Amino acid sequence: MKKIIELLKPFWRTLTVSLTLKMLGSMTDLFLPFLIAYMIDDVIPNTLIGNVWPIYEVGIYMLLIALAGWLMNVYANRTAERISAEAIRGLRHQVFEKIESLSSAQIDQFTRPSLISRMTTDTYNLYNSTGGVQRLGVRAPVLLIGGIFMSFLVDPVLTLVMIATLPFIGLVVYTISKKGIPLYKEIQTRVDRLVRTVREFITGARVIKALSMSEHEKARFDEDNKNAIKGELKAHITMATINPLMNTIVNLGLVLVLVFGAFRLNEGHVQKGDITAFVTYFTIILNAMMSITRVFVMLSRAQASGARIDEILNAPTDIKDGTLEIVKDTEKPHIAFDHVSFSYNKQKYNIEDISFEIYEGQTLGIIGSTGSGKTTLVNLLMRFYDTTEGQIRYYGTPIQDLKVKDLRSKIGLVLQQDLIFSESIYQNIQFNRNQIEKYDVEMATKIAQAEFIYEREDAYEAMMATRGMNLSGGQKQRILIARAIAGKPDILIPDDASSALDYQTDMKLRKKLNETMAHTTKIIIAQRISSLKEADLILVMDEGRIIAKGTHEELLKTSDTYQLLAKHQMGGATL
Ligand SMILES: Nc1ncnc2c1ncn2[C@@H]1O[C@H](COP(=O)(O)OP(=O)(O)OP(=O)(O)O)[C@@H](O)[C@H]1O
């Protein structure tokens, strides 16, 4: 409820008008049975044959009241839809912005599928609930309380009989709704798991088939699917017991009322029309109770979804933004790692005691076995994560003190699994960065050795399939490199980006980079010595540590690991 109030608060003015109309519209429903009783007991018996005008007169009043009620309800319902749509649009925007500001560690913790389903399913639940609560939240209590009040006017004794059944209904509603909240939360967790499995299956479809893992994946999917359905069933079955149970209790009450009504009619305390009105009020009250149950169900869903969304919105700011502007000071190292250690899971270091310095325009090469921590160094420099120990400095200033956005905008990072979007090649390179002109895109294309673009019929306008499926691995890489270069970064980091390029293209790319981007500092992460042998400094990494550093020539003398790698990759001739 808290979440819904919070969502509706900004619309209180419109809401006051629409809820007032909703209340008035609901009240009109309460007048009609009263007029029916009046018609049956007073108007019809006193109408003279040949003069039926009084019947028409009351009928017209009834029609007008019903019409007014209908109009007010339509207006209120439409407004409710508009308000909920607007509120949820705002909420989605808020959640989206927050997700954008989450650190990579927090995203790892939430997991991506869970973030997606919170952003979609949970906000949709809240949309339904805010609409439902506006539609029924006022109408149901008005009909319930108003129905009881009007019944009192008709016959207090019969009303007391009817009221006696209400606490039972209330109890059922309360118990089941209380059970519902944890059940709906559980459903979401299970659906998250299912989404994760499907996502992995779809993204990894080719490798799964290639390794004949389809059966295993199917079994995993079946299990998650079964669990999700089990959760759904449990929640719905619990909730589904509510209606028949309530119907039974209400019907029993109705029987009681009719029996008592018959006695009271016999004794002359009530008239026939009163009994008709009473039964109608009873139905109105019954419907109101049902609606209140639905509101409870909606609220329990909304509470579960609201809590999951609040977890995102209230997540603390992990990566605190700095305040300083970047000041270029080429006397100081462009990048300095000073005894940096870091652990992803806070249990064991993934990189340990890393120290090195490189100056503007220099090239740093990083080589090492898989999992040795190469990408982690970049993650820390980009402030996707913050160091556990030690300090990283940018022109002498600790990167924590710099504005994160400024820092990241200076770095052109090319990851191996970067996304090609289903837009044109031009849009993929320009990437909505307004300062990048056509000339920059063309220049970047040239440096990145991506001239194959011009061989395509529509050149830059050629549309890319999702994830760049209509490109080869090497073509994809070159577009990604062009994207990074077009931003004219101060630091260019192709993270294993040249692995998909053939030797010749890789060489041409490096040559062009050195010629045209002499002032750009480069960090080349590669498995091939040939890709980084001209670097000013090469780090050889193993199990999170730097086991050797120096230039290619120095390392050939000082590092056995490097020597061995060179021998395997380049043959004795080039050593
Ligand atoms: N998000 C993460 N959460 C937990 N552990 C991680 C995460 N990313 C990487 N690691 C772990 O940190 C270690 C270093 O990984 P990193 O990606 O830096 O290696 P790498 O040298 O770049 O490997 P590769 O050459 O295969 O890309 C590995 O043991 C890896 O399992």
The ligand as a MOL file (V3000), in Angstrom:
LIG
                    3D

  0  0  0     0  0            999 V3000
M  V30 BEGIN CTAB
M  V30 COUNTS 31 33 0 0 0
M  V30 BEGIN ATOM
M  V30 1 N 32.1950 -10.4870 -12.2360 0
M  V30 2 C 32.9860 -11.3830 -11.6430 0
M  V30 3 N 32.6160 -11.9580 -10.4800 0
M  V30 4 C 33.4150 -12.8440 -9.8500 0
M  V30 5 N 34.6210 -13.2390 -10.3030 0
M  V30 6 C 35.0470 -12.7210 -11.4670 0
M  V30 7 C 34.2590 -11.7670 -12.1990 0
M  V30 8 N 34.9350 -11.4250 -13.3190 0
M  V30 9 C 36.1020 -12.1240 -13.2840 0
M  V30 10 N 36.1710 -12.8830 -12.1830 0
M  V30 11 C 37.3010 -13.7570 -11.7820 0
M  V30 12 O 38.4660 -12.9500 -11.6700 0
M  V30 13 C 39.5940 -13.6020 -12.2070 0
M  V30 14 C 40.2500 -12.7190 -13.2670 0
M  V30 15 O 39.3520 -12.5750 -14.3430 0
M  V30 16 P 39.6690 -11.6590 -15.6010 0
M  V30 17 O 38.4420 -11.5720 -16.4250 0
M  V30 18 O 40.2870 -10.3920 -15.1450 0
M  V30 19 O 40.7630 -12.5390 -16.3600 0
M  V30 20 P 41.4170 -12.3190 -17.7780 0
M  V30 21 O 42.8860 -12.4290 -17.5680 0
M  V30 22 O 40.9200 -11.0750 -18.4140 0
M  V30 23 O 40.8810 -13.5970 -18.5370 0
M  V30 24 P 40.5870 -13.8000 -20.1080 0
M  V30 25 O 41.8920 -13.7520 -20.8240 0
M  V30 26 O 39.9990 -15.1660 -20.1390 0
M  V30 27 O 39.6360 -12.7170 -20.5090 0
M  V30 28 C 39.1150 -14.9210 -12.7440 0
M  V30 29 O 39.4260 -15.9160 -11.7830 0
M  V30 30 C 37.6200 -14.7810 -12.8530 0
M  V30 31 O 36.9850 -15.9830 -12.5530 0
M  V30 END ATOM
M  V30 BEGIN BOND
M  V30 1 1 1 2
M  V30 2 1 2 3
M  V30 3 2 2 7
M  V30 4 2 3 4
M  V30 5 1 4 5
M  V30 6 2 5 6
M  V30 7 1 6 7
M  V30 8 1 6 10
M  V30 9 1 7 8
M  V30 10 2 8 9
M  V30 11 1 9 10
M  V30 12 1 10 11
M  V30 13 1 11 12
M  V30 14 1 11 30
M  V30 15 1 12 13
M  V30 16 1 13 14
M  V30 17 1 13 28
M  V30 18 1 14 15
M  V30 19 1 15 16
M  V30 20 2 16 17
M  V30 21 1 16 18
M  V30 22 1 16 19
M  V30 23 1 19 20
M  V30 24 2 20 21
M  V30 25 1 20 22
M  V30 26 1 20 23
M  V30 27 1 23 24
M  V30 28 2 24 25
M  V30 29 1 24 26
M  V30 30 1 24 27
M  V30 31 1 28 29
M  V30 32 1 28 30
M  V30 33 1 30 31
M  V30 END BOND
M  V30 END CTAB
M  END
